[in-house]
């Protein structure tokens, strides 16, 4: 019997979603908890990989159980034995042919950034102390929409059969941190100091979002033009040229990145 499980996790304690030989992963923790409670080895298939330190909200996975069980009670038990950094939001029986990875039509990532020193957002937001031109960054981000070869933003050594992805949206927007909105830590410049980058696509490559954000920051700092960024996305890679990843900017840290939505 197949079950779909929805969870959120903080990536700080894990090497990512996928099981690794020696490092803790979200998949390994979830499989261990399910196997313990069901008394039989359970293998879990997730919607996709997340890198070391990357977080997820509403992450979807599926697994097969030999016998039916009370899903509400199982959710309660899982939350009781899983570490505090993993929370099961929903658990229910699914169609036998449901596949958490292959049935996903669109995935969304959100990257948080702040430009002022703030100890209350530092755990899940990247501090960039430089003056940034978000208007130019949004102008550059518009070039990401559509179907393109994103190999220049892909981590070297990836095992993807293709580097082509279709992006449906990509933009920067200001926000006010919850702690500021609640009046506990008010700031006069909160709307101008806290931003997020959101991107949605049919698929993503390893390190893709972090590399895109890092390159857009170069545009915002005036170290790269909008036209140069656009060329990275729209120009066809030339055979024998420099490795594509060398052409884009540095990747930003993973702690501020969230897999924030999956559409089926």
N, C-alpha and C positions, 0 to 999 in steps of 0.2 A: 504494500500500500504506500502510495507516494504522498509526501507532505511538503508544503511550502512554508518556509520560515522567514520572517522579516526581523532584522536586528539592526541595532546601531552600535558602533564601537569607537572608542578612542584608540588611535593607532600608536600612541606613544610606547606602549608595552610590547609591541609586536613587530616582526619583520615584514608584516604585510598580511594579506588574506591567506595566501597559499602556503601549504605545508613546506617547511624547509628541514633539512637533515638535523641541524643542531640548534636552530633558533626558534623561539616561540612564535606561533602564528594564530590568527583568529580561527582559521579552518581546523587546526589541530585541537584547539581548546574546545570548540563546539563539538567536534567528533568525539572527543574523550568524554564530554558531559553526556551526550546522547547515548554512547555505548555503555556508559556506567548505568544510566537510568533504565535502558531497555534490555540490558543484560546480553547484548550481542554486538559484534562490530558494526558500526554504522559509518558509511562514507557520505560526505556532504559535497554537493556541487554548487558552487557560487556563481553569481552573475558575472564575475570577472575578477581580475587581480587588482589589488591596491598595493602600492609600494610601501616600504618601511616608513612608519610614522604617519601615514595618511589615514584620515578618519572616514567614517561612513555613517550616513543617516538613512534609514530605510533600505538597507542592503538586503537583497533577496537571495535565498538559497533553497535547494530542495534535497530531500533524502528519501530513501525507501526503508520502511519498517516491515518486519515479518508479520506483525499482527497489528490490528487497529488499537488505538489508545485514546484516552480522554485528552484532547489537545489543550484545553484550558488548564487542566491539572499539570500536564507536562510543561507548559510554558512557565507555570509557577515554580516547578521544581528546577527547571533549567536556570531561571534567574536566581534561585537560591544557591546554586553551586558554581555558576560561572563567575569569573572575576568581575569586579566592579566596573571594569572598562568595557564589558560586553553586556548589552541589554537586549533581551528578546521582546520585540514589540507585538508580534503576532505569530501564531502557529495554527495552521489549519490543513485539512485534507485537500489535496489538489487532484486534477486530472492525472491519470496514469502517464500521459505523454507530455506533461508539463516539464519544461527544461528552463531552469533559472538563467542560463547563459544564452542559449540559442533562441529563445522566445522573446528576448528583450529587443525592443525596436529602437529605443533611444536611451542614452545615459547622460546624466548631467553632473558636472563638477563645479564646485564653488571654491574660490581661493580668497582668503581674507587678508587684508593689508591695513596697517596703520602707519601714520607718518609722525606721530608724537610718542614720547615715552609713556607707556601705560602698563603697569604691572598686572592689571586686571583682564587684559585681553591677550597678553603675551603667549599664553600656552597654546592658543589656537589662531593666532594671527601673526603675520610677518611684519616686523618693523622696518620700514624703508625711510631713513631720515632725510632723503634728498627731496628737493622741490620737484614735483611731478606735474606734467601737463596732461591731465586726464582727457581733455578734449582731443588731443592728438592721439592718445592711446586708444580712444574709442574709434577714431577715424581709421587707425591701423587695424583694429580688431575686426572691422567690417570686412576686411579682405579675407578673413578666415571662413566666412559663410560660403557654402557650396561644397562641391566634391573636388578635393585636391590631394596631391601626394604630400604627406606630412613627414617625410623621412628626415628632414632637417631638424625636426623636433623629437625624433625617436632616439632612445638610448641605444648606443652602439652594442651590437650583439643580440638584438632582439630576434625572436624566432617567428615573426609574423610572415605570412605568405605574401602579403601586400601592405604597403604603407598608405594606401588610399583610404580616406575617411570622408564622410559627408557631415559637415557641421551645419546645424540649423540655426544656431544663435551664438553670439559671443559679444559680451559687453562689460563695461565697468560701470558701477553705480555706487553712490555714497550710502552709508547707513549709520544709525546711531546705536552703539552698544547697549544691550539691555540694562546694564548696571548704570549707565548714564541716563537712559530714558526713565529709569525708576527714581532718579533724583539723588541717589546715594553718592554718585561721583560725577556731578555735572561739569560740563566743559562748554565754554563759549564757542569753540570751533569744532564741535564733534562731527557735524555733517561734512566738514571739509577734511577731516583728519582720518576718517575711517571709510574704507572702500572694500568692495568685493568684486571679483571678476567671475562671471558665470559663462560657462560654455556647455553646449549640448550637441551631441553627435551620435551617429549610429554605432560608432565604435571608437576606441582610443588606443593609442600606442603606448608602450612603456615610457614613462617620464614626459609624455607629450604635453600635458597641461602645465607642468612646472617649467618646462623649457619655453613654452609660449609666453607664460607670465614673465619670466626673466627677460625675454627678448622685448616684450612690450614695455617693460620698465626702462630699457635702453632708449626706446622711442620717447617715453615720458621725460627722460633726463636730457634729451637732445643729442644723445650719442649715436642715434640711428634715425634716419628719416622714415616717414610713413611710406614713401616709395620703396625704400630698401626693404622694409618689412614686407610690403606687398609682394615684392619680387621673390622673397623666400617662399611664399605660399603658392604663387601662381606660375613661376618659372619651372619648366621641366628639368629635372636633374640631368646633367650632361655626363655621359660615360667617360670615365677616366679623370673626372674632376676631383677636387678635394672631398674627403668624406663629408656627406651632407650635414652631419651634426655639427661640424666645425663652423658652419656658416651662421648658425643662430647663437643667441646669447646664453649665458649661464643659467642653470636651473635654480629656482628658488627652493627654500627648505620645504620639506613635506608636511610639517606639523600644522600648517595653515590651510591645507588642502582637504576638502571633503567631497566624497562621492555623495551628492545631495539628492539624486533622484534617478529612478529607473522606470521606464514606461514599457508596458507589455501590451 
